[in-house]
């Protein structure tokens, strides 16, 4: 099998085996531990923020705004 056949799709011709391995690693689809930690942290922050917004909306719905009760003259 020649070098061109070993490279697979998406790998530019003329790249060495080290460069080809970097392409394959970057496109492997498996996130690193640090990436998983970052994703988890962002997800927790987003859930916390969503809960905060939901609580604020709930309190707004329960307590009518005094400005809304003004009569127009």
KADAUR-V724461 format. One record per pair of residues at least 24 apart in sequence whose ideal C-beta (glycine too) atoms are under 7 Angstrom apart, sorted by sequence separation. I is the first residue (numbers start at 1). GAP is how many residues later the second one is. D is the distance in Angstrom with one decimal. If there is no record, write none. Layout:
# KADAUR-V724461
I:GAP:D  I:GAP:D
This chain:
# KADAUR-V724461
none
